[in-house]
Amino acid sequence: MKKLLLIGLFGLFSLNVYAQEETTTYNGEKYGYIIDKSGKKVEGVVHLNGGYSSPWQNQLKVKFAAIADIDKVKNKIKFKTYDADDIKEYMLYEGDTPRVFQSIKYTNTREAINSSNNSTGIGAGIKALNNLTRTSQFAEIVTEGKIRVYKMYGYPTSASAYDSVENERLRTTPDYVYSKKGGKVEDFTPAKVKIAIADCPFTKAKAAKGEYGSLKNEEKQRSGLGKFIRDEIKNATVDKLSIVNEVIYDYNENCK
Protein backbone atom coordinates (compact mmCIF):
# COMPACT_ATOMS: atom_id res chain seq x y z
CA MET A 1 0.00 0.00 0.00
CA LYS A 2 2.76 2.42 0.95
CA LYS A 3 4.62 1.69 -2.29
CA LEU A 4 1.61 2.89 -4.26
CA LEU A 5 2.06 6.33 -2.75
CA LEU A 6 5.40 6.68 -4.51
CA ILE A 7 4.13 6.05 -8.03
CA GLY A 8 4.21 9.14 -10.20
CA LEU A 9 5.18 11.46 -7.36
CA PHE A 10 8.50 12.77 -8.60
CA GLY A 11 7.06 15.89 -10.21
CA LEU A 12 6.59 19.22 -8.48
CA PHE A 13 3.31 19.80 -6.69
CA SER A 14 1.64 23.20 -6.57
CA LEU A 15 -0.76 23.94 -3.71
CA ASN A 16 -2.94 27.02 -3.80
CA VAL A 17 -2.74 27.60 -0.05
CA TYR A 18 -0.59 29.63 2.28
CA ALA A 19 1.77 27.59 4.43
CA GLN A 20 4.95 28.07 6.43
CA GLU A 21 8.05 26.30 5.13
CA GLU A 22 10.70 24.54 7.20
CA THR A 23 13.75 22.55 6.09
CA THR A 24 14.94 19.85 8.45
CA THR A 25 16.75 16.50 8.52
CA TYR A 26 14.97 13.56 6.93
CA ASN A 27 14.34 10.91 9.57
CA GLY A 28 12.12 8.20 8.10
CA GLU A 29 8.92 10.25 8.23
CA LYS A 30 5.52 8.58 7.84
CA TYR A 31 3.88 8.35 4.44
CA GLY A 32 0.46 9.85 3.87
CA TYR A 33 -1.29 12.62 1.99
CA ILE A 34 -3.12 15.91 2.23
CA ILE A 35 -6.22 17.06 0.35
CA ASP A 36 -6.19 20.75 -0.51
CA LYS A 37 -9.19 23.07 -0.64
CA SER A 38 -9.80 22.28 -4.32
CA GLY A 39 -10.06 18.57 -3.52
CA LYS A 40 -6.66 17.63 -4.96
CA LYS A 41 -4.84 14.83 -3.14
CA VAL A 42 -1.08 15.29 -2.78
CA GLU A 43 0.88 12.31 -1.49
CA GLY A 44 4.09 12.56 0.50
CA VAL A 45 5.16 12.40 4.14
CA VAL A 46 3.41 13.73 7.24
CA HIS A 47 4.81 14.91 10.56
CA LEU A 48 2.29 15.26 13.38
CA ASN A 49 2.24 18.52 15.29
CA GLY A 50 1.39 16.82 18.60
CA GLY A 51 2.57 13.74 20.45
CA TYR A 52 1.51 11.36 23.20
CA SER A 53 1.37 14.11 25.83
CA SER A 54 -0.32 16.73 23.63
CA PRO A 55 -2.70 15.09 21.11
CA TRP A 56 -4.77 18.30 20.85
CA GLN A 57 -1.88 19.85 18.91
CA ASN A 58 -2.76 17.56 15.99
CA GLN A 59 -6.05 19.46 15.73
CA LEU A 60 -4.28 22.76 15.10
CA LYS A 61 -1.58 22.16 12.49
CA VAL A 62 0.21 19.48 10.49
CA LYS A 63 3.57 19.40 8.70
CA PHE A 64 3.64 17.90 5.22
CA ALA A 65 6.21 17.42 2.45
CA ALA A 66 5.52 16.19 -1.07
CA ILE A 67 7.88 13.54 -2.43
CA ALA A 68 9.60 16.19 -4.56
CA ASP A 69 10.54 18.05 -1.36
CA ILE A 70 12.52 15.11 0.06
CA ASP A 71 16.24 14.97 -0.67
CA LYS A 72 17.46 11.62 0.62
CA VAL A 73 20.94 12.20 -0.78
CA LYS A 74 21.46 15.34 1.33
CA ASN A 75 19.21 13.92 4.07
CA LYS A 76 16.96 16.99 3.93
CA ILE A 77 13.22 17.47 3.81
CA LYS A 78 11.25 20.68 3.24
CA PHE A 79 8.05 20.72 5.27
CA LYS A 80 5.13 23.08 4.90
CA THR A 81 2.85 23.67 7.87
CA TYR A 82 -0.91 23.76 7.29
CA ASP A 83 -3.84 24.52 9.55
CA ALA A 84 -7.51 23.57 9.23
CA ASP A 85 -8.25 26.61 7.05
CA ASP A 86 -5.56 25.61 4.53
CA ILE A 87 -6.52 22.01 3.68
CA LYS A 88 -9.50 19.67 3.91
CA GLU A 89 -7.80 16.54 5.19
CA TYR A 90 -4.57 14.79 6.03
CA MET A 91 -3.66 11.15 6.54
CA LEU A 92 -0.61 9.28 7.76
CA TYR A 93 0.20 5.63 8.34
CA GLU A 94 0.82 4.31 11.84
CA GLY A 95 2.32 0.97 10.86
CA ASP A 96 -0.18 -0.33 8.30
CA THR A 97 -3.11 1.59 9.80
CA PRO A 98 -4.16 4.89 8.18
CA ARG A 99 -5.08 7.74 10.54
CA VAL A 100 -7.32 10.31 8.84
CA PHE A 101 -7.85 13.84 10.14
CA GLN A 102 -10.45 16.11 8.53
CA SER A 103 -10.96 19.84 8.81
CA ILE A 104 -14.26 20.49 10.60
CA LYS A 105 -16.21 23.43 11.97
CA TYR A 106 -16.85 22.81 15.66
CA THR A 107 -16.62 24.77 18.90
CA ASN A 108 -15.94 22.77 22.06
CA THR A 109 -18.51 24.49 24.25
CA ARG A 110 -18.61 21.58 26.68
CA GLU A 111 -14.93 21.77 27.58
CA ALA A 112 -15.24 25.53 27.99
CA ILE A 113 -18.11 25.03 30.46
CA ASN A 114 -16.16 22.32 32.27
CA SER A 115 -13.34 24.82 32.68
CA SER A 116 -15.65 27.29 34.39
CA ASN A 117 -17.10 24.64 36.69
CA ASN A 118 -13.88 22.80 37.59
CA SER A 119 -11.48 25.74 37.85
CA THR A 120 -11.42 29.35 38.98
CA GLY A 121 -9.40 32.47 38.27
CA ILE A 122 -7.51 33.60 35.20
CA GLY A 123 -6.46 30.06 34.24
CA ALA A 124 -10.07 28.92 33.91
CA GLY A 125 -10.87 31.94 31.77
CA ILE A 126 -7.90 31.31 29.46
CA LYS A 127 -8.77 27.63 29.10
CA ALA A 128 -12.41 28.44 28.32
CA LEU A 129 -11.28 30.99 25.74
CA ASN A 130 -8.88 28.47 24.16
CA ASN A 131 -11.80 26.12 23.54
CA LEU A 132 -14.39 28.72 22.50
CA THR A 133 -12.22 30.58 19.99
CA ARG A 134 -11.18 27.52 17.96
CA THR A 135 -13.93 26.86 15.44
CA SER A 136 -11.93 25.41 12.51
CA GLN A 137 -9.81 22.44 13.55
CA PHE A 138 -8.71 18.98 12.48
CA ALA A 139 -10.45 15.97 14.01
CA GLU A 140 -9.48 12.31 13.70
CA ILE A 141 -12.06 9.96 12.17
CA VAL A 142 -12.79 6.93 14.36
CA THR A 143 -15.88 5.59 12.54
CA GLU A 144 -16.83 5.86 8.86
CA GLY A 145 -20.29 5.43 7.34
CA LYS A 146 -23.54 7.37 6.98
CA ILE A 147 -22.75 8.61 10.47
CA ARG A 148 -19.10 9.64 10.76
CA VAL A 149 -17.62 9.95 14.25
CA TYR A 150 -14.63 12.12 15.15
CA LYS A 151 -12.41 12.10 18.21
CA MET A 152 -11.76 15.51 19.75
CA TYR A 153 -9.52 16.74 22.56
CA GLY A 154 -10.12 19.80 24.70
CA TYR A 155 -7.42 22.48 24.86
CA PRO A 156 -5.47 23.18 28.06
CA THR A 157 -4.65 26.50 29.67
CA SER A 158 -0.97 26.31 28.79
CA ALA A 159 0.68 24.38 25.97
CA SER A 160 3.77 23.87 28.11
CA ALA A 161 2.31 22.30 31.26
CA TYR A 162 2.12 18.75 29.93
CA ASP A 163 2.49 17.15 33.36
CA SER A 164 -0.48 18.89 34.98
CA VAL A 165 -3.45 16.95 36.33
CA GLU A 166 -5.80 18.83 34.02
CA ASN A 167 -3.73 18.07 30.93
CA GLU A 168 -3.64 14.40 31.88
CA ARG A 169 -7.44 14.41 32.07
CA LEU A 170 -7.69 16.03 28.63
CA ARG A 171 -5.24 13.53 27.15
CA THR A 172 -6.94 10.42 28.52
CA THR A 173 -10.60 11.43 28.09
CA PRO A 174 -11.19 12.62 24.52
CA ASP A 175 -14.63 13.73 23.41
CA TYR A 176 -16.55 12.41 20.40
CA VAL A 177 -18.63 14.35 17.88
CA TYR A 178 -20.47 13.19 14.77
CA SER A 179 -21.67 14.21 11.33
CA LYS A 180 -24.50 12.53 9.45
CA LYS A 181 -24.21 12.27 5.66
CA GLY A 182 -21.57 14.99 5.58
CA GLY A 183 -23.75 17.49 7.43
CA LYS A 184 -23.06 19.71 10.41
CA VAL A 185 -20.70 18.35 13.06
CA GLU A 186 -22.63 18.02 16.30
CA ASP A 187 -22.07 17.19 19.92
CA PHE A 188 -22.59 13.58 20.90
CA THR A 189 -25.57 13.06 23.23
CA PRO A 190 -27.92 10.08 23.64
CA ALA A 191 -30.89 12.26 22.65
CA LYS A 192 -29.27 13.39 19.40
CA VAL A 193 -28.14 9.87 18.56
CA LYS A 194 -31.70 8.58 18.94
CA ILE A 195 -32.86 11.21 16.45
CA ALA A 196 -29.98 10.47 14.06
CA ILE A 197 -30.79 6.74 13.86
CA ALA A 198 -34.58 7.22 13.67
CA ASP A 199 -34.61 7.22 9.84
CA CYS A 200 -33.69 3.53 9.86
CA PRO A 201 -36.50 1.16 10.96
CA PHE A 202 -33.98 -1.43 12.16
CA THR A 203 -32.16 0.80 14.66
CA LYS A 204 -35.26 2.85 15.52
CA ALA A 205 -37.08 -0.31 16.63
CA LYS A 206 -34.13 -1.52 18.71
CA ALA A 207 -33.83 1.86 20.42
CA ALA A 208 -37.58 1.94 21.16
CA LYS A 209 -37.37 -1.52 22.75
CA GLY A 210 -34.44 -0.46 24.91
CA GLU A 211 -32.07 -2.96 23.28
CA TYR A 212 -29.17 -0.52 23.24
CA GLY A 213 -27.68 -0.57 26.71
CA SER A 214 -25.54 2.48 25.98
CA LEU A 215 -28.61 4.67 25.34
CA LYS A 216 -30.29 5.65 28.57
CA ASN A 217 -33.71 7.22 28.95
CA GLU A 218 -33.38 10.89 29.75
CA GLU A 219 -35.49 12.80 32.21
CA LYS A 220 -37.43 15.81 30.96
CA GLN A 221 -36.15 19.06 32.41
CA ARG A 222 -37.17 22.68 32.09
CA SER A 223 -35.83 24.63 29.15
CA GLY A 224 -33.49 27.61 29.23
CA LEU A 225 -29.85 28.35 29.96
CA GLY A 226 -29.88 26.40 33.22
CA LYS A 227 -30.97 23.25 31.40
CA PHE A 228 -28.31 23.81 28.72
CA ILE A 229 -25.50 24.06 31.28
CA ARG A 230 -26.76 21.06 33.29
CA ASP A 231 -27.06 19.00 30.12
CA GLU A 232 -23.53 19.89 29.04
CA ILE A 233 -22.14 18.78 32.40
CA LYS A 234 -24.30 15.64 32.44
CA ASN A 235 -23.33 14.68 28.90
CA ALA A 236 -19.65 14.85 29.82
CA THR A 237 -20.19 11.66 31.84
CA VAL A 238 -21.92 9.75 29.02
CA ASP A 239 -20.00 6.72 27.78
CA LYS A 240 -19.86 7.91 24.19
CA LEU A 241 -17.41 5.27 23.03
CA SER A 242 -19.92 2.57 24.01
CA ILE A 243 -22.58 4.38 21.97
CA VAL A 244 -20.19 4.49 19.01
CA ASN A 245 -19.28 0.82 19.26
CA GLU A 246 -22.84 -0.39 19.84
CA VAL A 247 -25.34 2.00 18.24
CA ILE A 248 -23.43 3.85 15.51
CA TYR A 249 -21.71 0.66 14.36
CA ASP A 250 -25.11 -1.08 14.16
CA TYR A 251 -26.58 1.81 12.17
CA ASN A 252 -23.71 2.06 9.68
CA GLU A 253 -23.68 -1.70 9.12
CA ASN A 254 -27.43 -2.24 8.73
CA CYS A 255 -28.77 1.06 7.39
CA LYS A 256 -27.03 1.56 4.05
C-alpha positions in Angstrom: 0.0 0.0 0.0 2.8 2.4 1.0 4.6 1.7 -2.3 1.6 2.9 -4.3 2.1 6.3 -2.8 5.4 6.7 -4.5 4.1 6.1 -8.0 4.2 9.1 -10.2 5.2 11.5 -7.4 8.5 12.8 -8.6 7.1 15.9 -10.2 6.6 19.2 -8.5 3.3 19.8 -6.7 1.6 23.2 -6.6 -0.8 23.9 -3.7 -2.9 27.0 -3.8 -2.7 27.6 -0.1 -0.6 29.6 2.3 1.8 27.6 4.4 5.0 28.1 6.4 8.0 26.3 5.1 10.7 24.5 7.2 13.7 22.6 6.1 14.9 19.9 8.4 16.7 16.5 8.5 15.0 13.6 6.9 14.3 10.9 9.6 12.1 8.2 8.1 8.9 10.3 8.2 5.5 8.6 7.8 3.9 8.4 4.4 0.5 9.8 3.9 -1.3 12.6 2.0 -3.1 15.9 2.2 -6.2 17.1 0.4 -6.2 20.7 -0.5 -9.2 23.1 -0.6 -9.8 22.3 -4.3 -10.1 18.6 -3.5 -6.7 17.6 -5.0 -4.8 14.8 -3.1 -1.1 15.3 -2.8 0.9 12.3 -1.5 4.1 12.6 0.5 5.2 12.4 4.1 3.4 13.7 7.2 4.8 14.9 10.6 2.3 15.3 13.4 2.2 18.5 15.3 1.4 16.8 18.6 2.6 13.7 20.4 1.5 11.4 23.2 1.4 14.1 25.8 -0.3 16.7 23.6 -2.7 15.1 21.1 -4.8 18.3 20.9 -1.9 19.9 18.9 -2.8 17.6 16.0 -6.1 19.5 15.7 -4.3 22.8 15.1 -1.6 22.2 12.5 0.2 19.5 10.5 3.6 19.4 8.7 3.6 17.9 5.2 6.2 17.4 2.5 5.5 16.2 -1.1 7.9 13.5 -2.4 9.6 16.2 -4.6 10.5 18.0 -1.4 12.5 15.1 0.1 16.2 15.0 -0.7 17.5 11.6 0.6 20.9 12.2 -0.8 21.5 15.3 1.3 19.2 13.9 4.1 17.0 17.0 3.9 13.2 17.5 3.8 11.3 20.7 3.2 8.1 20.7 5.3 5.1 23.1 4.9 2.8 23.7 7.9 -0.9 23.8 7.3 -3.8 24.5 9.6 -7.5 23.6 9.2 -8.3 26.6 7.0 -5.6 25.6 4.5 -6.5 22.0 3.7 -9.5 19.7 3.9 -7.8 16.5 5.2 -4.6 14.8 6.0 -3.7 11.1 6.5 -0.6 9.3 7.8 0.2 5.6 8.3 0.8 4.3 11.8 2.3 1.0 10.9 -0.2 -0.3 8.3 -3.1 1.6 9.8 -4.2 4.9 8.2 -5.1 7.7 10.5 -7.3 10.3 8.8 -7.9 13.8 10.1 -10.4 16.1 8.5 -11.0 19.8 8.8 -14.3 20.5 10.6 -16.2 23.4 12.0 -16.9 22.8 15.7 -16.6 24.8 18.9 -15.9 22.8 22.1 -18.5 24.5 24.3 -18.6 21.6 26.7 -14.9 21.8 27.6 -15.2 25.5 28.0 -18.1 25.0 30.5 -16.2 22.3 32.3 -13.3 24.8 32.7 -15.6 27.3 34.4 -17.1 24.6 36.7 -13.9 22.8 37.6 -11.5 25.7 37.9 -11.4 29.3 39.0 -9.4 32.5 38.3 -7.5 33.6 35.2 -6.5 30.1 34.2 -10.1 28.9 33.9 -10.9 31.9 31.8 -7.9 31.3 29.5 -8.8 27.6 29.1 -12.4 28.4 28.3 -11.3 31.0 25.7 -8.9 28.5 24.2 -11.8 26.1 23.5 -14.4 28.7 22.5 -12.2 30.6 20.0 -11.2 27.5 18.0 -13.9 26.9 15.4 -11.9 25.4 12.5 -9.8 22.4 13.5 -8.7 19.0 12.5 -10.5 16.0 14.0 -9.5 12.3 13.7 -12.1 10.0 12.2 -12.8 6.9 14.4 -15.9 5.6 12.5 -16.8 5.9 8.9 -20.3 5.4 7.3 -23.5 7.4 7.0 -22.7 8.6 10.5 -19.1 9.6 10.8 -17.6 9.9 14.2 -14.6 12.1 15.2 -12.4 12.1 18.2 -11.8 15.5 19.7 -9.5 16.7 22.6 -10.1 19.8 24.7 -7.4 22.5 24.9 -5.5 23.2 28.1 -4.7 26.5 29.7 -1.0 26.3 28.8 0.7 24.4 26.0 3.8 23.9 28.1 2.3 22.3 31.3 2.1 18.7 29.9 2.5 17.2 33.4 -0.5 18.9 35.0 -3.5 17.0 36.3 -5.8 18.8 34.0 -3.7 18.1 30.9 -3.6 14.4 31.9 -7.4 14.4 32.1 -7.7 16.0 28.6 -5.2 13.5 27.1 -6.9 10.4 28.5 -10.6 11.4 28.1 -11.2 12.6 24.5 -14.6 13.7 23.4 -16.6 12.4 20.4 -18.6 14.3 17.9 -20.5 13.2 14.8 -21.7 14.2 11.3 -24.5 12.5 9.5 -24.2 12.3 5.7 -21.6 15.0 5.6 -23.8 17.5 7.4 -23.1 19.7 10.4 -20.7 18.4 13.1 -22.6 18.0 16.3 -22.1 17.2 19.9 -22.6 13.6 20.9 -25.6 13.1 23.2 -27.9 10.1 23.6 -30.9 12.3 22.7 -29.3 13.4 19.4 -28.1 9.9 18.6 -31.7 8.6 18.9 -32.9 11.2 16.4 -30.0 10.5 14.1 -30.8 6.7 13.9 -34.6 7.2 13.7 -34.6 7.2 9.8 -33.7 3.5 9.9 -36.5 1.2 11.0 -34.0 -1.4 12.2 -32.2 0.8 14.7 -35.3 2.8 15.5 -37.1 -0.3 16.6 -34.1 -1.5 18.7 -33.8 1.9 20.4 -37.6 1.9 21.2 -37.4 -1.5 22.8 -34.4 -0.5 24.9 -32.1 -3.0 23.3 -29.2 -0.5 23.2 -27.7 -0.6 26.7 -25.5 2.5 26.0 -28.6 4.7 25.3 -30.3 5.7 28.6 -33.7 7.2 29.0 -33.4 10.9 29.7 -35.5 12.8 32.2 -37.4 15.8 31.0 -36.2 19.1 32.4 -37.2 22.7 32.1 -35.8 24.6 29.2 -33.5 27.6 29.2 -29.8 28.3 30.0 -29.9 26.4 33.2 -31.0 23.3 31.4 -28.3 23.8 28.7 -25.5 24.1 31.3 -26.8 21.1 33.3 -27.1 19.0 30.1 -23.5 19.9 29.0 -22.1 18.8 32.4 -24.3 15.6 32.4 -23.3 14.7 28.9 -19.7 14.9 29.8 -20.2 11.7 31.8 -21.9 9.8 29.0 -20.0 6.7 27.8 -19.9 7.9 24.2 -17.4 5.3 23.0 -19.9 2.6 24.0 -22.6 4.4 22.0 -20.2 4.5 19.0 -19.3 0.8 19.3 -22.8 -0.4 19.8 -25.3 2.0 18.2 -23.4 3.8 15.5 -21.7 0.7 14.4 -25.1 -1.1 14.2 -26.6 1.8 12.2 -23.7 2.1 9.7 -23.7 -1.7 9.1 -27.4 -2.2 8.7 -28.8 1.1 7.4 -27.0 1.6 4.1 
